[in-house]
Amino acid sequence: MASRFKIPLKPLILLIILGAVGFYVINSWLERKMLEKIIERLTAESRVAEVMVTGVQQEPSSGKTLTTIKFLEYDVRSKPINPRYFTFTSDIIQFQSMVIRFDDFYVKKGHPLKGKSAFIFMKAFALTDGFSEVFDINKFNEIPSGYRVEAAKNDFERRLWERFWRYALDPKEARNVGVKNAQIEAPGTKFVPGMLYTIKIEHDGGLRIDSQPLPQILKGENIRF
C-alpha cells in the first residue's frame, strides 16, 4: 500500500545537504577548539620561583661587593616555600636545575602527572675569577623541596623518589615512562636591586628567567619576612 505522506524530493535533498554542512561546521569548530587547547598546553608556562636583591654592600676586608638575594620557591600547588637567602661576591647568579621533559603526547593531552615539564632546583651559584660560590638547594637522591608530602610518615615517599632519580638519570628507564629527556640546566642573569625576577617552567620546555621592576610601593622600604 502506498504511503499517504510523501516528502518532496528537492526539500529532502536540501535538508540532507544542510545537515551535512552543519555537521562539517560543528566538527571543524570542535577540531579547532581542540587544536587551540593543544597549542595552549604546549606553549603554557608556570611560575616556579621568584628572586629579588635584598642587599648590596661592600666587604671591608676584601673590598668586594656582596649581593644578597632572596630566593622564594613555589611548590607544585603554587604555594610559597620558606624563602632562602644567598650572598655572593658577584651579581651574575645562576640556578642549576634538573629539568625533565615529557613526550608531547602527554603535554597535548594535559596528563595530570606528565602534562608539563618537571623541575628540581639543585644549586644557586656564581662563577667568579678562579673559583665558584655554591649553595645547595636540593641534592640528588633526596626528596626535593616543593614535592615533599608533609603527611607522609613511612618509606613509600622515599622509595618513590629513589625510583624517580633512577628514571631521570637513566635514558632507557626514562623512555619507558614517557620522559623525552632529562638534563641539567643553569639559567642565570645579572641581579640588581629594584627588580623582581621570576623563574618560569615552559610546559614543553625548560626554565627561563623574566624580570620586571618592583612595584612602586616597595621602593625605599627595607622589608624582610
N, C-alpha and C positions, 0 to 999 in steps of 0.2 A: 504494500500500500504506500503510495507516495506521501511524503510528509506535508503537512499543511503549511509549515513555516519554511520559507526559503530566504536565505541571506543573499542579497545581490552580490555577484562575483567581484565587481570593482571595489565596493566598500570593504569587502573581506580582504582583498589583496592589500588595500590601503592600511587596514588595521594591522596586518602581519608586518608590513614594511615599517610602520610607526613603532610597533613593538620591538622589532629588531634594532631600529635606530636608538630607541630608548635604552634597551639592554646594552648596546655598544657604548652609549654616553655614560651610563651608570658604571659600567665595568671600567671604562677609561678613567673616570673620576676616582674610583677606588684604587686603581693601579697607580694613578698619580699621587694620591694621598699616601699610599704605601711607600712609594719611591721617596717622597718627601720625608717620611719618618726614618727610612734607611739612611738618607743623606744626613739628616739631623743627628742620628746616633753616631755616624761615622765622623762627623765634624764637631761633635759636642765636646765640652771641656768642663772640668770641675776644679774649684779652688781646693788646694790641699794644705797650704801653709801661707802665712804672712810674715814679713820681716820688716823691721824698721831700725834705724840707728838711734840708740838711746844716749849715746855719749861719745864725744871726741875730745881727747885730752893728750897733753904732752907728757911723756915719761921722763922724769927728771934725770935718772941715771944714764939713759942712753940717748935722750933727745928724740926718740922715735914717737910718732903719732899713733896713739891707740884708738881703735874704733870698736865700740861695743854695740852689738846688735841684739835685738830681742827676736827670738825665733818662736813663732806660735804655730804649732801643727794642729790640723783638724783630723779627727778620726773618721772612720768610714760612715758615720752618721752625721758628719759635718759639725760635730761638737768640738770645741777647742780643748786641747790637752794643756796641761800645765806648761807655761812658757819656759824657755831656756834662754840664758844669756851667755854670749860668747864674746871674748875680747881678742882682737887681732892687731898686729902691727902693720896691717895692710887693709885697704878698703876694697880690694878686689877679692871677693869671697865666693866660694863655690860650695855646692851641696852635692856630695856623692850619693847616688841613689841607685837601687836595683829597680829596674822597670821591666815589667812582664807584659808583653803584648799578646793578646789572644787572636785567634783566627777571625777574619772579618765576618765569617758566618755567624759567630756568636754576638758580635757587636751589632750587626744588622738586625738580628732577632731581639736585641735587648735582653740577652740572657741575664738572669738575676745575679749570677756569680762571675760570668765571663763577658759581660756586656760592655766593659770598658777596661782599659789598661790598669794593671795594679802597680803599686809603687811602694817602696820601703826606703825611707831616708836612712843612710848609713853613717855619713860623717859631714861635718861642716869644716872646711879647711881653706887656708890661704897659702899660696906659694910665694915666698919672699926670696931675697937674694941668698942662695946657697942652702936654704932649709925650708921646711914646711911647718905650719901650725895647724894642728888637727884636734878636733873634738868629736868624740863618738856620740852618735845619736842612737843607733841600733847596731847590734853585732850579728854576724852570721850564726845560723843555727839556734837563735833565740827568738822568743815571741816579740815581734816588733811593736813599738808604740803605735797607738791608733787602731790596733787589731785585737788587743788583749780583751778577753771577756772576764770582767771582774768577778762574776758569779761562779766561774769555773773553779772547782776545788779538787780536781782529780788530774790524772795524767793524760786524759784524752786530748786536751788542748796542746800539751807539749808534743805528743805523738803526731798530732795533725800538722804542727809547724815543722817538725823534723821531716815529714813527708813532703811538705811544701818546698823546703830548701833543696831536697833531693830532686824534685821535679824541675825546679827553677834552674838548677845548675847542671842538669844532665839533659842535653838536647834530645836524646832518644825518648827519655821518660816524658819530657815536656811535650813533644809532639803527640804522644799518646793521650794527653789530657787537653788537647786543643790550644796549647801555647805556641804562638807563632815564633817568638824569640824572647829571650831574657838577656838583658845586658846591663852593664854599669854605665850610668850617665852622670855627668857632673856639670849641670848648668850653673853659670855664675855671672856676676856683673859687678859694677862698681857701686858700693853702697854709700850714700851720702845722707846727711840729716835733712829732714823736711820732706822725705819721700816715703811712700808706702809701697813695698814690693810684695807682689802676690805670685806665689808659685802655683801653677796650674798643671793638671794632667789632661792631655788630649785623649779622648776615649779610644781612638785607634792609633795613638802615637805615644810620644814621650812627654817629658816635663819641660816647661818653659817658665821664664820669669817676666812678668809685666810690672810696670811701675807707673805711679801717678802721685801728684802732690798730696800731702796730708791735708785733711780738712782744715780750713782756716781756724776753726775753734780750738784746735790743738796747738797752734803755733804759739810759742813763748811759754808753754806750760811744761813743767817738769813732773810728769805723771809716771808712777811706777806701780804696777799692780803685782 
